């Protein structure tokens, strides 16, 4: 998936950044989004969860989805 030029994030990273666990699951399971892709800062989807302080539902679901 291509990165957005304005944010440097791909679709999966944007879904994580916006706390959309449902979209994260859809992108990973149906569209084979790569959770290991890194943005311009070198962060992947899981790093973004931790960096943004998302230690709740989205963090746990993202970890479950990508593993």
N, C-alpha and C positions, 0 to 999 in steps of 0.2 A: 504494500500500500504506500502511496506517495505521501511525503510530508507536506504539510501546509507551509507555504513560504512565510506567512505572517507570524506563525507561532513556532515553527520548527517541529511540530508534533504530527504524528500520523493519526489515523482514525481511532485506533485502539488507545493510544495515549490520550487523545482528547476525551474519549469515553471515560477513562480512568480519572482524568483531571476534573471531570464534571460529575463524578460519583454515579455513573450509569452502569452498574453491575450487569443489568440486563443486556445492554449493548456490548459490554465486554464479552459476555458469554456468547452472544450471537456472532461477533466478529471472530472469536477464537475457534468456536466449534463449527460454525457453518462456513465461514469464509477463510479459515486457516490463517488468520492474522498471526504474525510472528510476534510473540510477547517479548522477544529478546532484542528487537530493533531498538536502537538508541537514538535519542534526539540530538540536537546540536550540542547540548551540554554533556552528553554521554550517559543520559538516564534512560532506562527502559521503563515499561509500565509499572513494574513493582517498585522501582526506585521512586517514580513519581508519587505513588501512594504514600510511601514513607516520608518523602520530602514535603509533601503537602499536609502531613499530619493525619492522614486518613488511616487511623489504626482500628477503625470499626469495621462495619459490614463490607465496604468496598475493598478494603485491604485484605480481609480474610477471603472474600469471594475471588478476588484476583489471584491470590496465591493458590486457592483450590483449582481455579480454572486453568492456570498456566502449568500446573504440575500434573 
